Amino acid sequence: MPAYLSRHIRLRDSVRTLRSATTTRLSELFASTAFAKRAFHCSTPATWNSLPRIGTDNDSLGTFKSRLKTFLFSLAFN
């Protein structure tokens, strides 16, 4: 991840060993207003965490793009 993005996005730290610990989740920041929730550092983790696991656990960018496209088309046409 580029340095300018990594300053705004943090991986979620878990103190317990959970089944979900194998997935890459981002730490969501608290935003008190609707305007603040649209900020990059608030909206990006929420969007990433809402994606299905099959779309976020990939080895390559090409695989991620293909699965994301399939997921978004299924949302749009179902």
RADA-V271152 format. One line per field, one symbol per residue. phi: phi as a letter, one per 30 degrees, with the letter a starting at -180 (. if undefined). psi: psi as a letter, one per 20 degrees, with the letter a starting at -180 (. if undefined). burial: b if it has 16 or more other C-alpha atoms within 10 Angstrom, else e. Layout:
phi = ???
psi = ???
burial = ???
//
This chain:
phi = .ddddddcbbddccdcdcddddcdccdcddbdbddddddedcdddddddddddddccbdbdddeddddddddddddcc
psi = pqhhhihipqqpppiqorhiiiqoqqppqppirhghiiqgighghggghiqqhhhimqhqhggggghgggghhhghj.
burial = eeeeeeeebeeeeeeeeeeeeeeebbbbeeeeeeeebeeebbebbbebbeeeeebbeeeeeeebeebbeeeeeeeeee
//
